[in-house]
Structures are given as C-alpha cells and as structure tokens.
C-alpha cells in the first residue's frame, strides 16, 4: 500500500496516497482540473497542456496528468495567471477550428465547447491560416473529419492500446499534423473495424457515425411502406443518459412507445432474435462438440469482431460460428416469416435496427447476408441517433406512457436481455446447451465467473460428465490476447465469446456521449448499464431462450428445427478472409496488428 504524504492544493493541506499524479490526487479531493488529451484508460500523452497547474518552487507550469505528487508539494490549480494560460491554449485551438459550432453534430456535446464556455471565451482573438482536409465518407459506419481534430491523440491511443487495431496514426509534423489511417487510406478501405471507439473518446466531431436519420425520417412518411423497427438490449440500458438520466435505467417501455409515435407500424425486440441466436448457436456448438467438429467455436454476434477476424485471423475462420448476429437474424425473419404472416410483399417492408453499435451499419451492408435478393436490415441508427430523432420529433420521452413490443417477434427471455453485457452470450448459450445436451434444466443459471469487466474471463462447467471450458473477451485488444493463447494451445477451450467493444454492447460505439465531467467509457457507467440488463433478466418469468413460446412457435411454423435447411438459409452465413492491400496476416508476423 502506498505511503501517505501531505500536499497542499490552493493553500489547504491534504493527506493523500503517494502513488498518484497531481490530477489523480486533485480529482479525489474534489478539484476538477480541465483536460482534453487525458483519458484514464489510455497512456499519458501530455499533449494538450490544458491541465497545467502551478507548483511552488518550479519555474514553469506542469501538466497535472503526468506529473507525480511528492511530500510537501504546494499546488495551485486556479490562479489568474493559470486561468489566462489555459484560456490562451484553448483560444489557439479554437482559432484553428471550424466556425460551425451551432451546426456541428457535437453541438452541446463537445468537450472543446464546454471548455471554452467554462473559461469565459466569447471571441476569437487570433487569425491566420487554418488547416483544411476533406471529410472521409468512404466507410458505411465511421466518418473522419480532420478539420475538427484537435490532435489530442485519444483516438490513436484507443485504436492501438485498447483495441490493438492500429488503424490510426498522427502523420506529418507541426501545422500539417493530421490523424489518418496508414498511407492516408480511406476509412472504408483501411483496417478500421467500424467499432466506433474512436467516436466514443473523441472530444469533438473529428469522428462520427455515418448518419442515416434524415433518410429514415423521409421513409417513415412513406404510406406505401410497412415500417418495422427492432432495438438491441443495450439501447434500453443507455438511452436514458441522452436525456440527462444516470446510467443504468431500463427505458424499454419508453422506447417502444416512442417508436410508435415516430411512425413505425411494428416494433420488435432484438432480444427475441437473441433467443433465436442461442437456439442456433447452442445447437451448433453441441453438434461440433459431439461430432469432433472444429473447436473452440467462437461467437459471431459482434460486427466489429467479425471484420477484425476476417482481416487479421483468417486461420480461425473455421472456428467461427456460422450464426448471423441477432440483428441480422431478426431482419431475415422479418422479411420472410413475418412478411408472409401479414400478407405483405417483403420488398415493401422497411426494416430498421436501432443499435448500440456503429459496426452494425457496416454489417447491414454485407453482401453475405442478402437472402432472396434483399438485405435483412435496410437502415441502422445508433442509440445517439435515435435519441436525437425522438427529441427532434417533439416526443416527451421521459414522461411517455410505457408500451410493449409487438408479437410474434417481440417476446424474449431473460437470456436474450443479457446479450448486451460481456459474457451474456456465453451465459445464455450455456443455459440452453445444458438442457439440450442433458435433457435436464440448469438450476444455477447466473454464471458469475464470466460476468464483470475483467478483460479475459474463463469458466468451466460439467455437462453430463463432460467438462466444458469456456472463455470470454471484450474489446479487440483483449480478444487478441485470448486468441494468441488459442493459437498456442488450441485444445484449451471449447467455446469462446468475443465482443468487439469494451464492456460488450453496453460500451458500443453508438452509445450516448459522456455527460459533463464524466469519463467516456467509464467502468462505473458500463457496470450500471450491464446491471440494468441483469436486473431485466431476473425480472423475467422465462429466463432460458428455448422456453420462449414465440421462439417455439417460429420453429414449428417456419424454421422446423435448429440447424435445419430453412434455418441455414435465413439464419446462417459464412465468412472469408478480407485482407486490405499491404496488410500481412498475423499468422505470418506474430501478434499485434
């Protein structure tokens, strides 16, 4: 345990642990020092200098994010000279920044804007040449706008340190410095996995999801279209934050009612398709396990992970489950089974998905998922985007009367709800696989070993005398570490769940921006979002996917059985290596991307 020392902040003495930076100590004592480049999950950059403080006895200001405290240190955080210096730094950043704050997508959600307001900046004092680069609109999911970039480096460090994709870097020097993929390759052709974590940590609008909200508003007013929407588990656990609520509020009833007020004819729950995914995935695992199939089987629900796998793990493609994600399964069933039930030409159905994930926009466009010449999902909007649409439409989201999703694709079990948290897919699959294999019901269905935010989690269970070894990873960096273990010891695990985003879907790249002074991707917020889903699971009468009566009805009336020819047509797909130009597979160069 670190020794306790005495420091002074703004002339008052405090006892603090010695193993901290000035910023860390100040935060714990209730002094918020302004910052831009700092993020607690990333390495210290010390680039923006907004967090400077004065330390008595030192000639120059120091960056509080990187400077360690020492016994007897006397720190000042709010002198007039400091305020003037910080204001000058922000003014210099602003004067090389576009003048479109009121029409910018991050207006009122911009850290630079908040800093300018908190420092009393009401005019631009410096004039001169401004940088200018074209927007990169090549990706189906993520837009890069270098003109909005303030070179804080958060996106670069997130992509390399947490996700270990290494798609972004700072190129050139001085005034010409710009964040870009290697060789200034378009985002849509780069190794970007579309996870959107660069968006989550960007303090401005240098990275954004590709926006389809105006297209959706237009199509919602088309009287000749049957408008169907589905929404992911984690959307309900996070959208309240976009309306000023604390993390962890389940807003399911408000969402369903809002969708109907927006103009959707049918509102379905992606948790239904999560149950459907478990029926197929658990059956696929048992088939492999019992018939010496390719193991470990690795889940395929995460869109960012699937793109990462195709680019960097081509040797593991045979290990990947052939199941589509819940979103894509729901889309396929909507335009086949449901279209037939309501007697509508599936080509007249507008299939919309509200997702926590920017990579789902990429997934929806995959040609591999086209069935009968149609995309299963036509438009994907994120949690952030649907929150804006609800506000734009004048819907009183916080006071709206709760409503329930439609049948037959709206009912779900508790297992479907926990899909949004890391480990949830594995836990749901175990609940069903155990009963399919043994014919007995698994009594203790909450599997604590694979819950929580540990990067890689392992678990073991016994099914009819057979030991099943499982592992769970969230975030592509943790996935990389896990898969290196798999390469060294292919028999160590039987079943692996991988989610591309930190925390799983609750930390998706399309979730609400952090509130004022909150930390993007804060572990406390992620845990609260996940707990909202676990509470939803506990509140359900049905907590196992195979017990969902609407799922049972779907198989009886349409799919026949898990892994049938009909199921394979609509619910399964295959992947292949997709290597961008100049990228060497990991198998040929060791670990790291």
C-alpha positions as CSV (number, residue, x, y, z in Angstrom):
1,X,0.0,0.0,0.0
2,X,1.3,3.4,-0.9
3,X,2.6,5.6,1.9
4,X,0.5,8.7,2.9
5,X,2.0,12.1,2.2
6,X,0.9,15.7,2.7
7,X,0.3,18.0,-0.2
8,X,-1.3,21.5,-0.4
9,X,-3.8,22.4,-3.1
10,X,-4.9,26.0,-3.2
11,X,-3.3,26.7,0.2
12,X,-5.1,23.9,2.0
13,X,-3.3,20.8,3.2
14,X,-4.5,17.2,2.5
15,X,-3.2,13.7,3.3
16,X,-3.1,11.6,0.1
17,X,-1.6,8.4,-1.2
18,X,1.9,9.0,-2.7
19,X,1.4,6.9,-5.9
20,X,-0.6,9.4,-7.9
21,X,-0.3,12.2,-10.3
22,X,-1.4,15.7,-9.4
23,X,-4.6,15.2,-11.5
24,X,-5.5,12.0,-9.8
25,X,-5.0,13.4,-6.4
26,X,-6.9,16.6,-7.2
27,X,-9.8,14.5,-8.6
28,X,-10.1,12.5,-5.4
29,X,-10.1,15.7,-3.4
30,X,-12.8,17.4,-5.4
31,X,-10.7,19.7,-7.6
32,X,-11.5,19.2,-11.3
33,X,-8.6,20.3,-13.4
34,X,-9.6,21.0,-17.1
35,X,-8.3,18.4,-19.6
36,X,-8.5,17.3,-23.2
37,X,-6.0,14.6,-24.2
38,X,-6.2,12.7,-20.9
39,X,-8.2,9.5,-20.5
40,X,-7.7,7.2,-17.5
41,X,-7.8,4.0,-19.7
42,X,-5.1,5.3,-22.1
43,X,-1.4,6.1,-21.8
44,X,-0.4,9.6,-20.8
45,X,0.0,11.9,-23.8
46,X,0.6,15.2,-22.1
47,X,-0.1,16.9,-25.5
48,X,-2.9,19.4,-24.9
49,X,-1.4,21.2,-21.9
50,X,-4.9,22.3,-20.8
51,X,-4.3,20.5,-17.5
52,X,-1.4,22.7,-16.4
53,X,-1.0,23.7,-12.8
54,X,1.4,25.8,-10.8
55,X,3.8,24.0,-8.3
56,X,5.6,26.3,-5.9
57,X,9.4,26.2,-6.5
58,X,9.1,25.3,-10.2
59,X,9.8,27.8,-12.9
60,X,7.2,26.5,-15.4
61,X,3.7,25.1,-15.2
62,X,3.5,21.3,-15.2
63,X,1.0,19.0,-16.8
64,X,-1.0,17.6,-14.0
65,X,-2.0,14.5,-15.9
66,X,1.6,13.2,-15.9
67,X,3.4,15.0,-13.0
68,X,3.6,12.9,-9.8
69,X,2.9,14.3,-6.4
70,X,5.5,14.5,-3.7
71,X,5.5,15.1,0.1
72,X,5.1,18.8,0.9
73,X,4.2,19.8,-2.7
74,X,2.3,23.0,-2.9
75,X,-0.1,23.1,-5.9
76,X,-2.2,25.9,-7.3
77,X,-5.0,25.0,-9.8
78,X,-7.0,28.2,-10.2
79,X,-4.8,31.3,-10.1
80,X,-5.4,34.2,-12.5
81,X,-2.2,33.5,-14.4
82,X,-3.1,29.8,-14.8
83,X,-6.6,30.7,-16.0
84,X,-5.2,33.1,-18.5
85,X,-2.6,30.5,-19.7
86,X,-5.3,27.8,-20.1
87,X,-7.6,30.3,-21.9
88,X,-4.8,31.1,-24.3
89,X,-4.3,27.4,-25.1
90,X,-8.0,26.8,-25.8
91,X,-8.2,30.0,-27.8
92,X,-5.3,28.9,-30.0
93,X,-7.1,25.5,-30.5
94,X,-10.3,27.3,-31.3
95,X,-8.8,29.6,-33.8
96,X,-7.6,26.7,-35.9
97,X,-11.1,25.1,-35.6
98,X,-14.1,25.4,-37.9
99,X,-16.7,28.1,-37.1
100,X,-19.7,25.8,-37.4
101,X,-20.4,25.0,-33.7
102,X,-24.1,25.6,-33.9
103,X,-24.5,23.3,-36.9
104,X,-22.0,20.7,-35.7
105,X,-23.2,17.2,-34.8
106,X,-21.5,17.6,-31.4
107,X,-23.0,20.9,-30.5
108,X,-23.8,20.9,-26.8
109,X,-22.0,17.5,-26.5
110,X,-18.5,18.8,-27.3
111,X,-15.7,18.9,-24.7
112,X,-13.9,21.7,-26.5
113,X,-17.1,23.8,-26.5
114,X,-17.6,23.1,-22.8
115,X,-14.0,24.1,-22.0
116,X,-14.4,27.3,-24.0
117,X,-17.5,28.2,-22.1
118,X,-16.0,27.3,-18.7
119,X,-13.0,29.6,-19.4
120,X,-15.2,32.5,-20.4
121,X,-14.1,32.6,-24.1
122,X,-16.5,34.6,-26.1
123,X,-14.5,35.8,-29.0
124,X,-11.7,34.6,-31.3
125,X,-8.6,36.6,-31.0
126,X,-6.1,35.0,-33.4
127,X,-6.3,35.0,-37.2
128,X,-4.3,33.1,-39.7
129,X,-4.2,30.1,-42.0
130,X,-6.4,27.2,-40.9
131,X,-5.8,23.5,-41.7
132,X,-8.2,22.0,-44.2
133,X,-8.8,18.4,-45.2
134,X,-11.7,16.7,-47.0
135,X,-14.1,14.6,-45.0
136,X,-13.6,10.9,-45.3
137,X,-17.0,9.5,-46.1
138,X,-15.8,6.1,-47.6
139,X,-17.0,3.9,-44.6
140,X,-20.5,2.7,-44.1
141,X,-20.1,3.3,-40.4
142,X,-17.5,5.9,-39.4
143,X,-16.9,9.4,-40.8
144,X,-13.5,11.0,-40.3
145,X,-13.4,14.8,-40.3
146,X,-9.8,16.0,-39.9
147,X,-10.8,19.7,-39.8
148,X,-12.5,19.0,-36.4
149,X,-9.4,17.2,-35.0
150,X,-7.5,18.9,-32.1
151,X,-4.7,16.3,-32.1
152,X,-5.4,15.1,-28.6
153,X,-4.4,11.6,-29.7
154,X,-7.2,9.8,-27.8
155,X,-8.5,8.1,-30.9
156,X,-5.0,6.9,-31.9
157,X,-4.3,5.5,-28.4
158,X,-7.8,3.9,-28.2
159,X,-7.3,2.2,-31.5
160,X,-3.8,1.0,-30.7
161,X,-3.8,0.4,-27.0
162,X,-7.3,-0.8,-26.2
163,X,-8.5,-2.2,-29.5
164,X,-5.0,-3.1,-30.8
165,X,-6.1,-2.5,-34.4
166,X,-3.6,0.3,-35.0
167,X,-5.6,1.8,-37.8
168,X,-4.9,5.5,-36.9
169,X,-1.8,7.5,-36.5
170,X,-0.6,11.1,-36.5
171,X,1.1,11.8,-39.8
172,X,3.4,14.7,-40.8
173,X,4.6,17.4,-38.4
174,X,3.7,20.8,-37.0
175,X,0.9,22.6,-38.6
176,X,0.5,19.8,-41.1
177,X,-0.1,17.1,-38.5
178,X,-3.2,15.0,-39.2
179,X,-4.8,11.8,-37.8
180,X,-5.3,9.3,-40.6
181,X,-5.1,5.6,-41.5
182,X,-1.8,4.4,-42.9
183,X,-0.9,5.9,-46.3
184,X,-4.0,8.2,-45.9
185,X,-6.1,5.2,-47.0
186,X,-9.8,5.8,-47.0
187,X,-11.5,4.5,-43.8
188,X,-13.7,2.2,-45.9
189,X,-10.6,0.5,-47.3
190,X,-8.5,0.6,-44.2
191,X,-8.3,-2.0,-41.4
192,X,-10.8,0.0,-39.4
193,X,-13.2,-2.5,-37.8
194,X,-16.0,0.1,-37.6
195,X,-16.2,-0.4,-33.8
196,X,-16.6,3.4,-33.2
197,X,-14.5,3.6,-30.1
198,X,-12.7,6.5,-31.7
199,X,-16.0,8.3,-31.7
200,X,-16.6,7.5,-28.0
201,X,-13.3,9.0,-26.9
202,X,-13.1,11.9,-29.4
203,X,-13.7,15.2,-27.6
204,X,-15.0,16.9,-30.7
205,X,-16.6,15.8,-34.0
206,X,-13.4,14.5,-35.7
207,X,-15.0,11.1,-35.8
208,X,-18.8,10.4,-36.1
209,X,-21.1,7.6,-37.2
210,X,-22.4,7.8,-40.7
211,X,-25.8,9.4,-40.2
212,X,-29.0,8.0,-41.8
213,X,-31.6,9.8,-39.7
214,X,-32.8,12.1,-42.4
215,X,-33.3,9.2,-44.8
216,X,-35.2,7.4,-42.0
217,X,-37.4,10.4,-41.3
218,X,-38.3,10.6,-45.1
219,X,-39.1,6.8,-45.3
220,X,-41.2,7.0,-42.2
221,X,-43.6,9.3,-44.1
222,X,-44.0,6.9,-47.0
223,X,-47.5,5.5,-46.9
224,X,-46.7,2.6,-49.2
225,X,-44.1,1.1,-46.9
226,X,-44.6,-1.2,-43.9
227,X,-42.2,0.2,-41.3
228,X,-40.7,-2.2,-38.9
229,X,-38.1,-1.5,-36.2
230,X,-36.1,-3.6,-33.8
231,X,-33.9,-2.4,-30.9
232,X,-30.9,-4.0,-29.2
233,X,-30.8,-4.9,-25.5
234,X,-28.2,-2.4,-24.5
235,X,-30.0,0.5,-26.2
236,X,-32.7,0.4,-23.4
237,X,-30.0,0.4,-20.8
238,X,-28.2,3.5,-22.1
239,X,-30.5,5.8,-23.9
240,X,-31.7,7.5,-20.7
241,X,-28.3,9.1,-20.4
242,X,-29.0,11.1,-23.6
243,X,-31.9,12.6,-21.7
244,X,-29.9,13.5,-18.6
245,X,-30.6,10.4,-16.6
246,X,-27.9,8.5,-14.6
247,X,-26.5,5.3,-16.3
248,X,-28.4,2.1,-15.7
249,X,-32.0,3.0,-16.2
250,X,-34.0,0.5,-18.3
251,X,-36.1,2.6,-20.8
252,X,-37.7,-0.3,-22.7
253,X,-41.3,0.8,-22.4
254,X,-40.4,4.4,-23.3
255,X,-38.6,3.3,-26.4
256,X,-41.4,1.1,-27.7
257,X,-43.9,3.9,-27.2
258,X,-41.6,6.4,-28.9
259,X,-41.0,4.2,-31.9
260,X,-44.8,4.1,-32.5
261,X,-45.0,7.8,-32.2
262,X,-42.2,8.2,-34.7
263,X,-44.4,6.3,-37.2
264,X,-43.3,2.7,-37.1
265,X,-46.0,0.2,-37.8
266,X,-44.4,-2.7,-35.9
267,X,-42.0,-2.6,-33.0
268,X,-40.0,-5.8,-32.4
269,X,-37.3,-6.5,-29.8
270,X,-33.8,-7.8,-30.9
271,X,-33.9,-9.7,-27.7
272,X,-36.3,-12.1,-29.4
273,X,-33.6,-12.7,-32.1
274,X,-31.0,-13.1,-29.3
275,X,-33.1,-16.0,-28.1
276,X,-33.2,-17.3,-31.7
277,X,-29.4,-16.9,-32.0
278,X,-29.0,-19.0,-28.8
279,X,-31.1,-21.8,-30.3
280,X,-28.9,-22.0,-33.3
281,X,-25.6,-21.3,-31.7
282,X,-26.1,-23.7,-28.8
283,X,-27.1,-26.4,-31.2
284,X,-24.2,-25.6,-33.5
285,X,-21.8,-25.9,-30.5
286,X,-23.2,-29.2,-29.4
287,X,-23.0,-30.6,-32.9
288,X,-19.3,-29.6,-33.1
289,X,-18.7,-30.9,-29.5
290,X,-20.3,-34.2,-30.0
291,X,-19.1,-34.9,-33.6
292,X,-15.4,-33.8,-33.4
293,X,-16.2,-30.5,-35.2
294,X,-13.8,-27.5,-35.2
295,X,-13.2,-26.2,-31.7
296,X,-13.1,-23.9,-30.0
297,X,-16.2,-22.4,-31.5
298,X,-16.1,-18.6,-31.5
299,X,-19.2,-16.5,-31.4
300,X,-20.1,-14.3,-34.4
301,X,-22.5,-11.7,-32.9
302,X,-20.1,-8.7,-32.8
303,X,-19.9,-6.9,-36.1
304,X,-16.6,-5.2,-35.3
305,X,-15.1,-8.5,-34.2
306,X,-16.2,-10.2,-37.4
307,X,-14.5,-7.6,-39.6
308,X,-11.4,-7.8,-37.4
309,X,-11.4,-11.6,-37.7
310,X,-11.6,-11.6,-41.5
311,X,-8.7,-9.1,-41.7
312,X,-6.3,-10.5,-39.1
313,X,-7.3,-14.0,-38.1
314,X,-8.0,-15.9,-41.4
315,X,-6.6,-19.1,-39.9
316,X,-9.5,-19.1,-37.4
317,X,-12.4,-18.7,-39.8
318,X,-13.4,-22.3,-39.5
319,X,-13.7,-21.8,-35.7
320,X,-16.3,-19.0,-36.2
321,X,-19.9,-19.8,-35.6
322,X,-21.9,-19.6,-38.8
323,X,-24.8,-17.9,-37.0
324,X,-25.7,-14.4,-38.0
325,X,-26.0,-11.8,-35.4
326,X,-29.4,-11.3,-33.6
327,X,-29.9,-8.1,-35.7
328,X,-29.4,-9.9,-39.0
329,X,-31.5,-12.9,-37.9
330,X,-34.3,-10.5,-36.9
331,X,-34.1,-8.8,-40.3
332,X,-34.1,-12.0,-42.2
333,X,-37.1,-13.4,-40.3
334,X,-39.0,-10.0,-40.6
335,X,-38.7,-10.2,-44.4
336,X,-39.7,-13.9,-44.7
337,X,-41.8,-15.4,-41.9
338,X,-43.3,-12.1,-40.7
339,X,-44.0,-10.8,-44.2
340,X,-45.8,-14.0,-45.0
341,X,-47.9,-13.8,-41.8
342,X,-49.2,-10.3,-42.5
343,X,-49.5,-11.0,-46.3
344,X,-47.1,-8.3,-47.4
345,X,-44.5,-8.3,-50.2
346,X,-41.2,-8.3,-48.2
347,X,-39.9,-5.7,-50.7
348,X,-42.4,-3.3,-49.2
349,X,-41.0,-3.7,-45.7
350,X,-38.6,-1.1,-44.4
351,X,-36.5,-3.0,-41.8
352,X,-34.8,-0.6,-39.3
353,X,-32.5,-1.6,-36.5
354,X,-31.6,0.7,-33.5
355,X,-28.3,-0.5,-32.3
356,X,-25.6,0.5,-29.7
357,X,-23.0,-0.3,-32.3
358,X,-21.6,1.7,-35.3
359,X,-20.3,-1.5,-36.8
360,X,-23.9,-2.7,-37.3
361,X,-24.1,-0.1,-40.1
362,X,-21.3,-2.0,-41.8
363,X,-22.8,-5.4,-41.1
364,X,-26.2,-4.4,-42.6
365,X,-24.4,-3.7,-45.9
366,X,-22.6,-7.1,-46.1
367,X,-23.5,-8.9,-49.3
368,X,-23.1,-12.3,-47.5
369,X,-26.2,-11.5,-45.5
370,X,-28.5,-11.0,-48.5
371,X,-31.3,-13.5,-48.7
372,X,-33.7,-13.8,-51.7
373,X,-32.1,-10.7,-53.2
374,X,-32.9,-8.5,-50.1
375,X,-31.0,-7.0,-47.2
376,X,-32.4,-8.1,-43.9
377,X,-31.8,-4.7,-42.4
378,X,-32.2,-1.6,-44.6
379,X,-31.2,1.2,-42.1
380,X,-29.2,1.1,-38.9
381,X,-29.3,4.0,-36.4
382,X,-27.4,4.2,-33.2
383,X,-28.6,5.0,-29.7
384,X,-27.3,8.5,-30.1
385,X,-29.1,9.0,-33.4
386,X,-32.5,7.6,-32.2
387,X,-32.3,9.8,-29.1
388,X,-31.8,12.8,-31.4
389,X,-34.8,11.7,-33.6
390,X,-37.0,11.4,-30.5
391,X,-36.1,14.9,-29.4
392,X,-36.4,16.2,-33.0
393,X,-39.9,14.8,-33.3
394,X,-41.0,16.5,-30.0
395,X,-41.7,13.3,-28.2
396,X,-41.8,13.6,-24.4
397,X,-39.6,10.6,-23.8
398,X,-39.2,10.8,-20.1
399,X,-42.9,11.1,-19.4
400,X,-44.4,8.9,-22.1
401,X,-46.7,6.0,-21.2
402,X,-45.0,2.7,-21.4
403,X,-45.9,0.3,-24.2
404,X,-44.9,-3.3,-25.1
405,X,-43.3,-4.7,-28.2
406,X,-45.4,-6.5,-30.8
407,X,-45.7,-10.2,-31.4
408,X,-44.6,-12.6,-32.8
409,X,-41.1,-11.2,-32.9
410,X,-41.1,-9.1,-29.7
411,X,-41.2,-11.6,-26.8
412,X,-37.9,-12.5,-25.2
413,X,-36.4,-14.4,-22.3
414,X,-34.0,-13.1,-19.7
415,X,-31.2,-14.8,-21.6
416,X,-31.9,-12.5,-24.6
417,X,-31.6,-9.4,-22.4
418,X,-28.1,-10.2,-21.1
419,X,-26.7,-10.3,-24.6
420,X,-25.8,-6.7,-24.2
421,X,-23.2,-7.3,-21.5
422,X,-19.8,-9.0,-21.9
423,X,-20.3,-12.7,-21.1
424,X,-24.0,-12.6,-21.7
425,X,-24.0,-14.5,-25.0
426,X,-22.0,-17.3,-23.3
427,X,-24.2,-17.4,-20.3
428,X,-27.3,-17.5,-22.4
429,X,-25.9,-20.3,-24.6
430,X,-24.9,-22.4,-21.5
431,X,-28.4,-22.2,-20.1
432,X,-29.8,-23.7,-23.3
433,X,-26.9,-26.0,-24.3
434,X,-27.0,-27.7,-20.9
435,X,-30.7,-28.7,-21.3
436,X,-30.3,-29.7,-25.0
437,X,-27.4,-32.0,-24.1
438,X,-28.7,-33.5,-20.8
439,X,-32.4,-33.1,-21.0
440,X,-32.3,-31.5,-17.6
441,X,-32.8,-27.9,-16.5
442,X,-29.8,-25.9,-15.4
443,X,-30.8,-24.6,-12.0
444,X,-28.0,-22.2,-11.2
445,X,-28.2,-20.1,-14.3
446,X,-26.3,-17.0,-13.2
447,X,-22.7,-17.7,-14.0
448,X,-20.6,-15.2,-12.1
449,X,-17.2,-16.4,-13.5
450,X,-17.9,-14.9,-16.9
451,X,-19.5,-11.7,-15.7
452,X,-17.7,-8.4,-15.0
453,X,-15.2,-6.2,-16.8
454,X,-12.1,-8.3,-16.5
455,X,-10.5,-8.3,-19.9
456,X,-10.4,-12.1,-20.4
457,X,-12.6,-14.4,-18.2
458,X,-12.6,-18.2,-18.0
459,X,-15.1,-20.7,-16.8
460,X,-15.7,-24.4,-16.5
461,X,-18.8,-26.4,-16.2
462,X,-19.7,-30.1,-16.3
463,X,-22.4,-31.3,-18.6
464,X,-23.3,-34.9,-18.1
465,X,-19.8,-35.8,-17.0
466,X,-18.2,-33.8,-19.8
467,X,-16.1,-30.8,-18.9
468,X,-16.7,-27.7,-21.0
469,X,-14.0,-25.0,-20.9
470,X,-15.1,-21.5,-22.0
471,X,-13.6,-18.1,-22.3
472,X,-14.9,-14.5,-22.8
473,X,-13.1,-11.4,-24.0
474,X,-14.4,-7.9,-24.6
475,X,-12.6,-5.3,-26.6
476,X,-10.5,-6.3,-29.6
477,X,-7.2,-5.9,-27.6
478,X,-8.4,-8.5,-25.1
479,X,-9.6,-10.7,-28.0
480,X,-6.1,-10.5,-29.5
481,X,-4.6,-11.7,-26.2
482,X,-7.1,-14.5,-25.9
483,X,-6.6,-15.7,-29.5
484,X,-2.8,-15.8,-29.1
485,X,-3.5,-18.3,-26.3
486,X,-5.8,-20.3,-28.6
487,X,-3.0,-20.5,-31.2
488,X,-0.5,-21.8,-28.7
489,X,-3.0,-24.3,-27.1
490,X,-5.9,-25.0,-29.5
491,X,-7.5,-27.5,-27.0
492,X,-7.6,-25.2,-24.0
493,X,-11.2,-24.0,-24.7
494,X,-14.3,-25.5,-26.2
495,X,-16.4,-22.3,-26.6
496,X,-15.3,-18.6,-26.8
497,X,-17.3,-15.4,-26.7
498,X,-15.8,-12.2,-28.2
499,X,-17.3,-8.8,-28.2
500,X,-15.5,-6.0,-30.1
501,X,-16.3,-3.2,-27.7
502,X,-15.1,-2.6,-24.1
503,X,-17.8,-3.9,-21.8
504,X,-19.6,-5.6,-24.7
505,X,-22.5,-3.9,-26.3
506,X,-23.1,-1.6,-23.4
507,X,-19.9,0.1,-24.4
508,X,-20.8,0.2,-28.1
509,X,-19.5,2.9,-30.4
510,X,-23.0,4.3,-30.8
511,X,-23.9,4.8,-27.2
512,X,-24.7,8.3,-25.7
513,X,-21.8,10.6,-25.2
514,X,-20.4,11.0,-21.7
515,X,-22.2,13.7,-19.7
516,X,-20.5,16.8,-18.4
517,X,-17.2,16.0,-16.5
518,X,-18.0,12.2,-17.0
519,X,-15.4,9.9,-18.5
520,X,-16.1,8.3,-21.8
521,X,-16.4,4.5,-21.4
522,X,-16.2,4.9,-17.6
523,X,-16.3,1.5,-15.9
524,X,-18.9,2.6,-13.4
525,X,-21.3,3.6,-16.2
526,X,-20.6,0.3,-18.1
527,X,-21.3,-1.7,-15.0
528,X,-24.6,0.1,-14.3
529,X,-25.7,-0.4,-17.9
530,X,-24.9,-4.1,-17.6
531,X,-26.6,-4.4,-14.3
532,X,-29.8,-2.9,-15.8
533,X,-29.8,-5.9,-18.2
534,X,-29.1,-8.4,-15.5
535,X,-32.0,-6.9,-13.5
536,X,-34.2,-7.3,-16.6
537,X,-33.2,-10.9,-16.8
538,X,-34.1,-11.5,-13.2
539,X,-37.5,-9.9,-13.6
540,X,-38.4,-12.2,-16.5
541,X,-40.7,-15.2,-15.9
542,X,-38.9,-17.0,-18.7
543,X,-35.0,-16.9,-18.4
544,X,-34.0,-19.5,-20.9
545,X,-34.1,-19.0,-24.7
546,X,-35.6,-22.3,-25.6
547,X,-38.5,-21.7,-23.3
548,X,-39.7,-18.6,-25.2
549,X,-43.1,-19.6,-26.7
550,X,-42.7,-17.3,-29.7
551,X,-39.4,-19.0,-30.5
552,X,-41.0,-22.4,-30.2
553,X,-43.9,-21.2,-32.5
554,X,-41.4,-19.9,-35.1
555,X,-39.7,-23.2,-35.3
556,X,-43.0,-25.1,-35.5
557,X,-44.4,-22.8,-38.2
558,X,-41.4,-21.9,-40.3
559,X,-37.8,-23.0,-39.3
560,X,-38.7,-26.6,-38.4
561,X,-35.7,-27.1,-36.0
562,X,-32.3,-25.6,-35.2
563,X,-29.7,-26.1,-38.0
564,X,-32.4,-27.2,-40.5
565,X,-32.0,-26.3,-44.2
566,X,-34.5,-23.4,-43.6
567,X,-32.6,-22.2,-40.6
568,X,-29.3,-22.2,-42.6
569,X,-30.9,-20.2,-45.4
570,X,-32.1,-17.4,-43.2
571,X,-30.1,-17.5,-40.0
572,X,-26.5,-18.6,-41.0
573,X,-23.8,-17.3,-43.2
574,X,-20.1,-17.8,-43.9
575,X,-17.0,-15.6,-43.7
576,X,-13.8,-15.3,-45.7
577,X,-10.5,-13.6,-45.4
578,X,-10.6,-9.9,-46.4
579,X,-7.1,-8.6,-46.4
580,X,-6.6,-4.9,-47.2
581,X,-3.7,-4.1,-49.5
582,X,-0.4,-4.2,-47.7
583,X,-1.7,-5.9,-44.6
584,X,0.2,-9.1,-43.5
585,X,-1.9,-11.7,-41.7
586,X,-1.0,-12.2,-38.0
587,X,-0.1,-15.8,-38.7
588,X,2.8,-14.6,-40.8
589,X,4.2,-12.0,-38.4
590,X,3.3,-12.8,-34.9
591,X,0.9,-11.0,-32.5
592,X,-0.2,-7.4,-32.8
593,X,-2.0,-5.8,-35.7
